[in-house]
Amino acid sequence: MSANAPITQDVMTIPRKLPEGKINLVGLTRDQLRETLIEHGTPEKQAKMRTGQIWQWIYQWGVRDFADMTNLAKAYRAQLAEHFVIEIPEVVTRQVSEDGTRKYLCRIAGGHEVEVVYIPEEDRGTLCISSQVGCTLTCSFCHTGTQKLVRNLTAAEIVGQVMMARDDLEEWPTPGAPKDETRLLSNIVLMGMGEPLYNFDNVRDAMKIAMDPEGISLSRRRITLSTSGVVPEIARTAEEIGCLLAISFHATTDETRDVLVPINKRWNIEELLAALSSYPNASNSERITFEYVMLDGVNDSDEDAHRLIDHIKRHNIPAKINLIPFNEWPGAPYKRSSNNRIRAFANIIYQAGYASPIRKTRGEDIMAACGQLKSATERARKSRKQIEAEAGLNS
């Protein structure tokens, strides 16, 4: 397969037009918002100013009701309400772990559900968001890989996850109040359900909205996109999004990675490393993160650690390696490496001159690994249906 081959998937993205005929303004780029306002009666000479005002109300202040946009004339607010809505995903289930991790199951158009996880730490608050309903990659250690791909999320549904979390954290500032630089939600990682680079355009548009200085205003260096290795889209990520990059690496030989991360059969380790070595933003200050889940007896040997170092050094990639203790789920085909094995692996990498933090396991009491809450919820619903059916038979 040529590295320049187009990326295609038989996946649909739903239109922004809602059933009642109104258009959701969330997820539109500035240009799209301006054009949409003009199409529905905003005078062209006013469109740029109105776009800026509405943008700030939605993304800076978190306002959902046009009636509250007080610097717009009442008649214009009524006109907006006639044609448009400001809609984000609906929280179906919210769980809070003993360690403060918050996990949400969110409902989107069509009744589909995706997961979002908020992880508070001393110096940051990271939101892990999803880009697809389910996933097509079937990585054998990943619970989302057991759920079939349904569709891509729209830009509105992606940035809407950020807005939903800010709602829950009560983090929207008050118009006119002094600016507060402290952020409960300071970082975004695209590490939830789905492969972001198989939904590139919607992910790009959503992240551009998140980075816009007159709205949510997150620095591009506080956004990390994690890919399993969609090689042709890697350079484009730097050029069109500009965020940090993480790679779901997880194995040091093609034989093992073909099983753990099946996309490796399309773009193998050498092709992936070559793409990473020329990643436009890679530098000592913006290192590429290698994510490496620690699986007992599968990829956690000293030889694996040395091979991983050799891969990175041969391709001269500025890198750090995040070691991830496997978050076991019911029926998982793997076991977590022992703490001693993980520490020994980390030490080999550290001695070679690379940062090798061991990710602290978070939210295990609320099944915070991707896909677990959705599956558990679906199992519970199925059980209820079965109970009701049985009750009907016995009545």
C-alpha positions in Angstrom: 0.0 0.0 0.0 1.4 3.4 -1.0 2.0 5.8 1.9 0.1 8.3 -0.2 -3.0 6.1 -0.7 -6.2 7.8 0.2 -7.8 6.9 3.5 -11.4 5.6 2.9 -13.9 4.0 5.2 -17.5 3.1 4.6 -18.6 5.3 7.5 -21.2 8.0 7.4 -21.3 11.2 9.3 -24.7 12.5 10.0 -25.7 16.0 8.7 -26.0 19.0 11.0 -29.6 19.5 10.1 -31.8 18.4 13.0 -35.1 16.6 12.7 -37.2 19.7 13.5 -35.4 21.5 10.6 -33.2 23.7 12.7 -29.5 23.9 12.3 -27.1 23.2 15.2 -24.5 26.1 15.3 -22.1 24.0 17.4 -19.3 22.5 15.3 -19.5 25.0 12.5 -16.2 26.7 11.6 -16.1 30.5 11.7 -16.5 30.6 7.9 -19.4 28.1 8.0 -21.1 30.0 10.8 -20.8 33.2 8.8 -22.2 31.7 5.6 -25.0 30.0 7.6 -26.1 33.3 9.2 -26.1 35.0 5.9 -28.2 32.2 4.3 -30.8 32.7 7.1 -31.2 36.5 6.9 -28.2 38.1 8.6 -27.1 41.1 6.4 -23.8 40.4 4.8 -22.3 43.6 6.1 -23.1 42.5 9.7 -22.2 38.9 9.3 -18.6 39.1 10.5 -19.5 41.0 13.6 -22.5 38.7 14.4 -20.3 35.6 13.9 -17.8 36.9 16.4 -20.6 37.8 18.9 -22.4 34.5 18.6 -19.1 32.5 18.7 -18.1 34.1 22.0 -21.5 33.4 23.6 -21.3 29.8 22.6 -17.7 29.0 23.2 -16.4 31.6 25.7 -19.5 31.9 27.9 -21.2 28.5 27.3 -24.6 30.1 26.6 -27.2 27.8 25.0 -30.2 30.1 24.8 -30.2 32.9 22.2 -32.4 34.9 24.5 -29.4 35.3 26.8 -27.2 36.8 24.2 -27.8 40.3 25.5 -25.6 42.3 23.1 -27.8 41.2 20.2 -31.1 43.0 19.4 -34.2 41.1 20.7 -35.6 40.8 17.2 -32.4 39.3 15.9 -32.3 36.8 18.9 -35.8 35.7 17.9 -34.7 35.3 14.3 -31.8 33.1 15.5 -34.0 31.0 17.7 -36.4 30.4 14.7 -33.6 28.9 12.5 -30.9 27.5 14.9 -30.2 25.6 18.0 -27.1 25.2 20.2 -26.9 21.5 21.0 -24.3 19.3 22.6 -24.3 15.5 23.6 -26.6 14.6 26.4 -25.2 12.9 29.5 -26.8 9.5 30.1 -24.6 8.2 32.9 -22.1 10.1 35.0 -19.8 8.2 37.4 -17.2 9.7 39.8 -14.3 7.6 41.0 -12.8 7.7 44.4 -9.7 9.3 42.8 -11.8 12.1 41.3 -11.9 10.7 37.8 -15.3 11.4 36.1 -16.7 9.1 33.4 -19.6 10.1 31.2 -21.7 8.1 28.8 -23.1 10.6 26.3 -26.0 10.2 23.9 -25.7 11.7 20.4 -28.0 11.9 17.4 -29.5 8.5 16.4 -29.5 7.3 20.0 -25.8 6.3 19.8 -23.6 6.6 22.8 -19.9 7.5 23.4 -17.6 7.7 26.4 -15.8 10.7 27.8 -13.4 10.6 30.8 -12.1 13.5 32.9 -8.9 12.9 34.9 -7.9 15.6 37.5 -4.3 15.9 38.5 -2.3 18.4 40.6 -1.1 20.4 37.6 -3.8 19.7 35.0 -7.2 18.4 34.2 -7.3 16.1 31.2 -10.4 15.3 29.2 -10.2 12.1 27.1 -12.7 12.4 24.2 -14.0 10.1 21.5 -14.0 10.6 17.7 -16.1 7.6 16.5 -19.0 5.5 17.7 -17.2 2.2 18.2 -14.0 1.5 16.3 -12.9 -0.3 13.2 -9.4 -1.2 14.3 -10.2 -4.3 16.6 -7.0 -3.9 18.7 -7.1 -7.1 20.7 -6.3 -5.5 24.1 -8.8 -2.6 23.7 -12.4 -2.9 24.9 -13.7 -0.5 22.3 -12.3 -2.9 19.7 -15.0 -5.3 20.7 -17.7 -2.8 19.7 -18.3 -2.5 15.9 -17.9 0.8 14.2 -21.2 2.6 13.7 -20.2 6.0 12.4 -17.9 9.0 12.7 -18.8 11.7 15.1 -19.5 15.2 13.7 -17.4 18.2 14.7 -20.3 19.3 16.9 -20.3 16.0 18.7 -16.6 16.1 19.2 -16.3 19.7 20.6 -19.6 19.1 22.3 -17.9 16.6 24.6 -15.6 19.4 25.8 -18.5 21.7 26.3 -20.4 19.0 28.2 -17.5 18.5 30.6 -17.2 22.2 31.2 -20.9 22.2 32.1 -20.3 19.5 34.6 -17.2 21.1 36.1 -19.1 24.5 36.2 -16.2 26.1 34.4 -17.8 28.5 32.1 -16.8 32.1 33.1 -19.3 34.8 33.8 -19.5 37.6 31.2 -17.7 40.7 32.5 -15.9 38.8 35.3 -12.1 39.1 35.6 -10.3 36.4 33.5 -9.3 33.4 35.5 -6.2 31.6 34.0 -6.6 28.5 36.2 -8.4 25.7 34.4 -10.1 22.5 35.7 -10.2 21.3 32.1 -6.7 22.3 30.8 -5.9 19.5 28.4 -7.6 17.4 25.7 -6.5 13.9 24.6 -8.1 12.3 21.6 -7.7 8.8 23.1 -11.3 7.8 23.6 -13.4 5.6 21.3 -12.4 5.4 17.7 -9.4 6.3 15.5 -9.2 10.1 15.1 -7.3 10.0 11.8 -10.1 8.0 10.2 -12.4 11.0 10.9 -9.8 13.7 10.1 -12.0 16.6 8.9 -14.4 16.5 11.8 -11.6 16.1 14.3 -9.6 19.0 12.7 -12.7 21.3 12.7 -13.5 20.5 16.3 -10.0 21.1 17.6 -9.7 24.4 15.7 -12.8 25.5 17.6 -11.3 24.3 20.9 -8.1 26.3 20.1 -9.8 29.5 19.0 -8.6 32.3 21.3 -12.0 33.9 21.4 -13.7 30.8 22.7 -12.6 27.7 24.7 -9.0 28.9 24.0 -6.9 25.8 24.6 -3.3 26.0 23.4 -2.5 23.5 20.6 0.2 22.2 22.9 -2.5 21.1 25.4 -4.2 18.9 22.8 -2.8 15.4 22.0 -4.1 13.3 19.2 -3.5 9.5 19.6 -3.4 7.4 16.5 -2.8 3.7 16.0 -0.7 4.6 13.0 -2.7 5.9 10.0 0.5 6.8 8.3 -0.8 8.9 5.3 -2.6 11.3 7.7 0.3 11.9 10.2 2.0 14.8 8.4 -1.4 16.3 7.7 -2.1 16.3 11.5 0.8 18.7 12.1 0.0 20.9 9.2 -3.8 21.3 9.7 -4.2 20.8 13.4 -0.8 21.4 14.9 -1.4 19.5 18.1 0.9 17.0 19.9 1.0 13.5 18.6 0.8 10.2 20.5 1.2 6.7 18.9 -0.5 3.6 20.1 2.7 1.5 19.6 2.4 -1.4 22.1 4.8 -3.8 20.4 8.3 -3.9 19.1 8.0 -6.6 16.4 5.6 -6.7 13.4 4.5 -10.2 14.4 3.3 -9.0 17.8 1.9 -5.7 16.7 -0.1 -7.4 13.9 -2.1 -9.1 16.6 -2.3 -6.2 19.1 -2.8 -3.4 16.6 -4.0 -4.9 13.4 -3.6 -1.7 11.4 0.1 -2.7 11.5 -0.7 -5.1 8.6 -1.4 -2.1 6.5 1.4 0.2 7.7 4.1 -1.7 9.5 6.5 -0.5 12.2 9.1 0.7 9.8 6.6 2.7 7.7 5.2 4.2 10.9 8.6 5.1 12.3 9.6 6.7 9.0 6.5 8.9 9.1 7.1 9.9 12.8 10.8 10.8 12.1 9.6 13.5 9.7 6.7 14.7 11.7 6.8 18.5 11.2 6.3 19.5 14.9 8.6 16.9 16.5 11.3 18.5 18.6 12.8 18.2 22.1 10.0 20.5 23.3 7.3 18.7 21.5 8.2 15.1 21.7 6.1 12.3 20.2 4.5 10.1 22.9 4.8 6.4 22.4 1.9 4.7 24.3 2.8 1.2 25.4 0.3 -1.0 27.2 2.1 -3.5 29.5 0.8 -7.0 28.8 2.1 -9.9 30.9 4.3 -12.2 28.8 3.3 -10.5 25.5 5.3 -7.3 25.0 7.0 -6.7 28.4 10.4 -8.4 28.2 13.8 -6.7 28.5 14.4 -7.5 24.8 11.2 -5.6 24.0 12.5 -2.6 25.9 15.8 -2.6 24.1 14.1 -3.0 20.7 11.9 -0.1 21.5 14.9 2.1 22.2 16.6 0.9 19.0 13.5 1.8 16.9 13.4 5.3 18.3 17.2 5.9 18.1 17.5 4.6 14.5 14.9 7.0 13.3 16.1 9.9 15.5 12.6 10.6 16.9 12.3 13.0 19.9 10.2 10.8 22.1 8.8 9.9 25.5 7.4 6.5 26.3 4.2 6.3 28.4 4.0 2.8 30.0 0.3 1.9 30.6 -0.6 -0.9 33.1 -3.3 -2.9 31.3 -6.7 -1.9 32.6 -8.3 -5.4 32.6 -11.9 -5.9 31.6 -14.3 -8.9 31.8 -13.2 -11.5 29.3 -10.0 -9.7 28.3 -7.5 -12.0 26.6 -4.5 -10.5 28.5 -3.2 -9.8 32.0 -1.5 -6.8 33.4 2.3 -7.0 33.7 3.5 -7.2 37.3 4.6 -3.9 39.0 8.2 -5.2 39.1 8.2 -6.0 35.4 6.8 -2.6 34.5 9.4 -0.9 36.7 12.3 -2.9 35.2 11.0 -2.1 31.6 10.8 1.6 32.5 14.3 1.6 34.0 15.8 0.2 30.8 14.2 3.0 28.8 15.1 5.7 31.4 18.8 4.5 31.4 18.8 5.0 27.6 17.9 8.7 28.0 14.1 8.7 27.4 11.4 9.7 29.8 9.4 6.6 30.8 6.6 7.6 33.1 4.3 4.8 34.3 0.7 5.9 33.9 -1.1 5.9 37.2 -4.1 3.7 36.9 -7.2 5.8 37.3 -10.9 5.2 37.7 -10.7 1.4 38.0 -13.7 1.4 40.4 -15.8 3.0 37.6 -14.3 0.9 34.7 -12.6 4.0 33.2 -10.9 2.1 30.4 -12.4 3.0 27.0 -15.6 1.1 26.1 -16.2 -0.5 29.4 -19.0 1.8 30.6 -20.8 1.6 27.3 -20.6 -2.2 27.3 -21.7 -2.5 30.9 -24.7 -0.2 30.2 -25.7 -2.2 27.2 -25.5 -5.5 29.2 -27.7 -4.0 31.9 -30.3 -2.8 29.4 -30.3 -6.3 27.8 -30.8 -7.9 31.2 -33.7 -5.6 31.9 -35.3 -6.4 28.6 -34.8 -10.1 29.2 -36.4 -9.8 32.7 -39.4 -7.9 31.2 -39.8 -10.5 28.5 -39.7 -13.3 31.0 -42.2 -11.5 33.2 -44.5 -11.2 30.1 -44.3 -14.9 29.5 -45.1 -15.8 33.1 -48.1 -13.5 33.4 
